Amino acid sequence: MMTSAKEDEEATLIPQDDIAKRMASLGVIPANTSPELAGDEGAPGAPDVLENAKEAPAGQRVILMYCCFYAVCSSTLSIVNKWAILWFPFPGLLTALQFGATALAVVVLARAGFLEGTLEKLEWSKAQTMLPINVVFYAAIFTNAKVLQHATVETFIAFRSCTPLLVAALDVCARGQKAPSARAVGSLVLLVVGAALYGASDIAARQAEGSTLVGYLWALLYLGIITCEMVFAKHVTSTVGLSTWGLVLYQNVIALAIWPFASLATGESAELMRLFSSGETVEVTTRRALAAAGGATAAAGAAGAAAAAGAAGAAAGAAA
């Protein structure tokens, strides 16, 4: 039986109710959007919905892949740092080696053409803009190393898992950002509860062994600093006009310049001078310094990969 072209066109039309439901399920429009608004001029139509339906699963898989990659790199970084600091217990110098290795790696990769876009040159005006956040960044990295020096990697990860909830709360209070959904808040609260249960168990075990809780004091300090640094960094990086790799270069170069002053302030430079001036420990110190340098270089590589994965994941999320 033959049908007219008009009848064929009407048969292929998608009802507005179905369009609205489909767009809401994909997150293209709010769930309470009326079918009439969903079909208004300028709003996504049926072709856009069908296109999003094809792209959304792939985009979600890409984001999940980047999240897993970031988690692996981040945990590897913590383990390598713990190993290095056990061999060479000078967190300031250890982090300085990481800063230098990361900055050098970014420059070499950029000149070799492995990075997308053009790497920005160092400019004093931009460095001045980045200086305040880099002071906080250095403090976060330094306290991170002190936590690993006095506590276990598991303790560090437990405290780090508390940062998303604190960052979300500070984003809402300080930056006027939209509050996360109830489901998201519930998930973040569960992370904090799990971290608290681990902490209570670990503290009890340490007290039974007669161990000190200095690592927990450093962990609390780290938690406060890293929360402020994450929120502050969002504001600065959105206004300074640098690419992802440009931000990595500026952060690590400026942090490396801060290290000598921090080393003097903490007394680490005096300890290093005494250690290296002792004839009996020169060989051991040199060997440990080389081992720490190797570990720092590996950790810097993991940090760079994690930064790239985080940036790409954010871009994929924005595209999806």
N, C-alpha and C positions, 0 to 999 in steps of 0.2 A: 504494500500500500504506500503510495507516494504522499509526502507531506510538503507543505510550502516552506520556503526559506524562513519565513517569519515564525512558523510553528516550531522549526528546528531550533531557532535562536531562543525561543521561550522555554523550550525543553531543557536547554543547557544553563539557564539562569539559576543562580544559587539564592535561595530565600534569605532575606535580610536577617532573620532570626538565627539561621545557621552561620551566617558570616560573622555576626556579633559574638556568638558563642565560640567560634573557632579563633577569632582574634583575641578574645579574652583568655582562652586556654594557652595561647602562644605568648601572652604578655604584651601584645601589640597595643591593646587598649585596656582600660580598667574593666573589671568584671561587671560593674554596674552601668556601663555605657549602653544607652538604648539602641535598638536596631536602626532607628532613623538616623542617629548621629553617626553610626558606623558607616552608613552609606552616603553621608554628606560629601559635598565636593571638598577635596583636600584631605579627606580621611582615607585610610587604607581601604582599597576595594578588594574584590574577590581575587584578582590576579596576584595582588601583594600577599594576601593570606596564603594562597597556594605556594607562592615562592618562599615565604617564611617557613611554611610547613616542611619544605624540602631542606632549607638551610639550618633550621634550629637544631636538629639532632646532631649534625656534623659540628656546629659551633660549640655545642655543649660538650661533645667529646674532646674537642681541641682544648677547651678551657680546663676540663678534668685532667687531660694529659699534662698541661702546663702546671697545674696545681700539684700533681704527683711529682713532677720533675723538681719543682721548687722545694717540696717537702724533703726529697732525697738530698738535694744540694744543701739545704739548711741543716739537716741532721748530720750530714757528712762534715760540714764546716765545724759544728760543735765538737764532734768526736776528734777531728784533726787538731783543733785548738786545745782540747783537753790533753791530748798526747804531747803536743809541743810545749805546753806550759808546765807539764810534769818534768820534761827534760830541761827546760830553761825557764825558771820561775820569775820572769821579769815581764809582766803583762804590757808595760808601756813599750818596751823595745819590740816585743813580739807583734803588737798591733802596728807599730811603725813599719816593720818588715812587710806586713800585709798591705798597708796603705801604699808603700812604694811599689810592691810587686803588682798590685792591682792597677795602679796608674800606668806603670810601664807596659803592662799587658794590653791595656786599652789603646795606648799610643801605637804600639807595634801592630796590633790587629787593624787599626784604622789605616795605617800607612800601607799595610799589605792588602787592603781592599776587602777585608772580611766583614766589616761593619756597614750597615745600611746608612746612607746619607753621608754628610760631611761632619767630621768631629770638630766641634767649636774650639777655637784657640783660647788660651787662658788670657783673660782680660781683668785688669785691676778693678774696674767698676763692678763687674759681675762677681768677682771674688769678695768684694766688700759686702755685696748683697747676701752672698752665701755664708759669710763668716759667722753670724750668730747661730744659724742652724748647724754649722759645722762644729761649733764649740759643744753644742748639745749632742751632736752625732759622735764626737770624740769621747765625751763622757759616757755615752751609752756603750760604745765599744770597749772602753776601759773597764767599766763596771761589769760588762759581760765577761771579760777575761778574769776579773777578780772572783766572780762567781765560780767559774770553772776551776780556778786555782784552789778555792776553799770548799767546794761542794762537788757533787756528781753531775754528770751530764743530764741525768734524769731530773734532778732538782731544777736545773736551769730550764729544761723544756717545760716542766710543770709551771714555773713562774711565767714563762713566755706565753703559755697557752691562756693566761689570764688577760693578756693585753687586748685581744679583740673586743671584749666587753667594755673595758675601760676606755678604749679608743672610741667606740661607738657612743658611749655616754659623753665623753669630752667633745666629740664632734657636734652632738646635739646642743650641749650647753655653751661651748665657746665659739663654734662656727655656724650655729643655726641650721645645721643639717637636719634632714628628715629622719625621724626616729625609725629604727628597724622594726620589722614586723614582730608580732608576738611569738611566732614560731622561731624566728631568728634569735630573739632575746632568750627564749627558752633553751635553745641549743647552746648559746654562749654561756648561759648560767650553768648548764650541765658540765661544760668544760671546767669552769671555775670550781664547781663542787668536786669533780674528780681530782683536780690539782690540790684542793684543800685536804681531801682524804689521803692522798699520797704524802703531802707535807706532814700531816699529823702522824702517820705511820713512820716516816723517816726520822722525824724529830724524836719520837719515842725510842727508836732503835739507836740513834746517836747518843741520847742521854744514858741509855743502858750501857753503852760502850765507853761512856765518859768523854765523848768527842765534843768539841766546841760547836757553836752555832754561828760562827763568824760568816760562813757562807750564806746563811739565811739573811743576815743583815745586809750583805752586799746584794743579795737577790731582791730584797725589798727596795733598795736604792735603785737598782737597775730597772725594776718594774716601773717606778715612778718616772725615771728619766726617759725610758724607751717609749712610754705612753705619750709624754709631752713631745718627744722628738717626732713621732709618727704624725701627730696632728699638726705640729708646727711645720713639718716638712711638706705636708699637703698644701699648705698655704703658700710657702715659699716657692716650691717647684712649679706651682701653677701660674706664678707671676714672673719668674726670672727669665723665662723664654729659652731654656736649654733642652736639648734632646736627652733621651735616656742615658746614652753613653757620655754625653757632655756632663750630665749631673754626676755620673760615676767618677769621671776624671776630676772635676772640681772638688767633690767631696773628699776624695782620697789625697789629692795634692795639698789641700788646705789642712786636712787632719795631720798629714805628715809634717807640715810646718808648725803645727801646734805642739807636736810631741816633745821637742826639746824643753819648752817652757813647762809642760806638764811633768816631765821627768825631773826637772829641778824642784818643782813644787812638792812632789810626792817623795822626794829623797831617793828615787830609784837610780838617778845618775851617780850619786855617791856610792851606792851599793855596787853598781857596775864597775866603778873605778877601783874600789877595794878588791873586787873579785878578779878583775883582769890584771891588777898589779901584784897579785900573789903568785909567786913563782911555782908553788906546788900545784896550783889549780889551773894554770894557763892552758895546759893540754886538754884537760877535762872541759874547761869552760869553752874553748874553741870548738871542741867536738859537739858540745851541746848547742852552741850558737849555730853551727852549721846545720845540725839536725832541726833546730827550731826554724831556721831560715827555709829549709826544704819543706817543712810542714806548713809554714806560713805561705809559701808559694802555692802549694797544693790547695790550701784553704782559700787563697785569693782566687784561684781558678774556679773553685766551687762557688764562691761568692759572686763572681762575674757571671757564671752560668745561671745562678739563681736570679740575679738582677735581670738578665735577658729574658728568662722564662716568665718572671713577674710582669715585665713590660709587655711581652707578647701576649700573655694571658689577659692583661687589661685591655689591650687592643682588640683581641678576639672577643672579649666580653662586650666592648663598645660596639663592635661590628654586628654581633648577634643581637 
